[in-house]
C-alpha cells in the first residue's frame, strides 16, 4: 500500500463524511479559494444540500469563513484556523501519487 493510500485511509477514519473530506481537500489545498454552494457542489460532484450542511458545520467550527455578496454566501478558508497547516500537510501527503483531475471527487 502506498503512503498516500495509507494517509487517505487515515483521513477517512477521522473524517467519516465523504462530502466533508472533499470540502477539506478543496479549502486546505487552495486556501485563497472562494466559492459559493452551487459552485462547490459542481466542483465536487456532490448534492448542494449536502454541501450546504457540511459548510454550515465548518463555518460553526471556524475552519471556514462566510461572507455575503448580494444574496449569495461565499466561503473561504479561515487562514487563522489553529490546525490549518497540519490539515494542509495531510491533504498534500494524501494526494501524492494520485493523478490530477479537473474536479475533486
N, C-alpha and C positions, 0 to 999 in steps of 0.2 A: 504494500500500500504506500502510495506517495505521501510525502509530508503534507502537501496541500489537501489531500483527501482526509488525512487524519485531523488536520485543523478544521476543515469544513465539517467533519463529523462532530468534533468537539463543539463548534459553534451551534450545530443543530441540537446538541444535548442541552445547552444552556438557553438557547433561544428557540423554543419549540414551534413558534409560529413561522411558517414558510414566508408569509407576507411580510412579517416584521423583519426577518432576516434579509429579504430583498431590499427593504427600505433602509436598513442599517448599512448594507453594502453601498447603496447609492450615495447616501449622505456622508458616510465615513470616507469613502474613496474620493468623493468630489465635494469637499467642504464649502466651496463657494457656489455650489449649485443651488438655484432657486426654481421652484416648480409648484404648480397647483395640483389638486387632487386628480383631475382628469388626465393631465399630462403624465403624472406619475403612474396612474393606472395603465395608460397606454404603453409607457416605457417598460413597466414590469410585467405586462400582460396579466394583470390581476383586476378583480372587480373593484370599481370605485368605492363601493360601500365598505368593503374590507379594508381598502387603503385608508379611507377616512377614519375608520375605527382605530386603526393602528397609529395613524398620525396624531389623533387625539391623545392616545396613551403616551406617545413620545413627546408631545408638547407638555403634557402634565408632568412627565418625568424629567423635563428640562433638556432632553437631548436635541430637540428641535425648537426653533423659534418660528412663530407665525406672525405675518403682517398682512394687512389688508390693502389691496389695490382695487379701489371701487368696491364691488361686492365680492370679489374673488380673494380667497385666502392663499397666500404664498408662503411656502415652507422652505426653511433653510436650516443648515446645521448651526447649533449653538457652539461657537468656537471656544466658549469658556467652559464647556462641559468637562467635568473633572477627569473622566477617563477617555476622552476623545482620542488622544494619541495611542492609547492601548487598543482601542477599537480599530483604529486605522491600521495598526500593525497586524492585528488578527485578520482583518479583511484582506490586506495585501498578501499575507502569507497564505491565506486560503485560496487565493486566485492565482498564485504562481503555478505555472504549468498548465493552466486551463486556457482554452482557446478564446480569444477576444470575440465578442459579438456586438451587434448594434443595439441589442436590447438586453435588459437584465432579466434573467429568468430562464 
